[in-house]
Amino acid sequence: MLSTIAEIIRDLLIFVGVIAALLIALLVIVSKMPDTVLTALSYRLGATLAAGALAIPLEPIPGIDALYDIGVPIVLVWYWFTFFKNAFGVKSTSNPSQPDHRHVLSG
């Protein structure tokens, strides 16, 4: 009995340690994001939280709950897909280390 409790406590401590390491890694990653990506991420997290909070009062209403269960995941997947497409798919067309000589006047 005592060894079972010790194993459970050991597993819980390992879990808490892994979650703490993931939280630190997430904070480092988020702190290095550009402001536009961070703003878009905040909007997506807020929309996801709002969708979850809206589900609670809509579940008892027949018909609407089925539409909600089908429609909201589709919309959220699209919303998050556009975030990842825009966040990781945007590539710079010019190299900032090289000067742009197109504006030089010809004589």
N, C-alpha and C positions, 0 to 999 in steps of 0.2 A: 504493500500500500504506500509506504513512504517513498520507495523508489519510483513508483508511478508518478507521484506528485512532483518528485525531483525532476523526472524526465519532462513533465509538462512545463514546469517552470524554466528548465533549460531551453526547451523549444520556443517558449514565449520570449525569452531573452534574446535568442538568436533572431527571431522574427523582428523584434523591436530594433535590434542592431542593423539588420538589413534595411528596414524601412527608414531608419535614420540616415544611413548611407545614401539611399536613393533620394531622400529629401535634400541632402546637401548637394548631391550631383544635380538635381533639378534646379536648385537655387543658383548654382554656378552657371548652368546652361541658360536659364532665363535672364540672369544678369548680363550676359554677353549678347543678348538679342538686340537688334536695332529697335528703335522706338516704334516704328510702324508695325513691325511684326508683333511686338509686345502688346500694342493696342489691339491689333486684330485677334490675338490670342485671348485677351481679356474679354472681348466681345463674344467670342465663341464659347468661352467658359460660362459667361453670364447667360447666354442663350440656352446652353445645355442645362444649367441649374434652374432656369425659369421653366423650361420644358418639364423637368422632373417635378417641380413644385406645382405646376398646373395639372399634372396627372392625378394628384390626390383628390381634388374636388370633382374631377370629371369621371372618375372610375364608376361611381354609382349610377350614372346616367346611361341607360341603355341606348345603343346606337352611336352616341357620341364617343363612348369609350372605345368602340371598335374602330371608328374613323381615326381617333387619336392614336391608338396603338399601331395603326398602319401608316398614317401620314407623318407623324412627328419623327419617327426614326428615319424615314426617307429624306425629310427636309434637313435633319441634323447631319446625316451622312453627306448630303450634298454641301451643306454649309462648311463642314470640316474638310471635305475634299477640296473645296475652293481655297481654304486656308493653306493646306499643304501644297497645293498646286502653285499658289502665289508666293508662298514663303520659300519654297525650295526650287521653283521653276524659273524665277526671275534671274536673268543673267545680265550683267552690265554689257552694253554695246561698245563702250569706249574704255580704254585702259587709262586709269587716272595717273599712272606713273609717267606716261608719255604725253607731252603737250600736244594740243590740237592746233595744227597749223592752217586750218581751213580759213580762218578769219584774217590771215595776213593779206594786206592789200598788194595787188600786183601793179607794177609801175610801168 
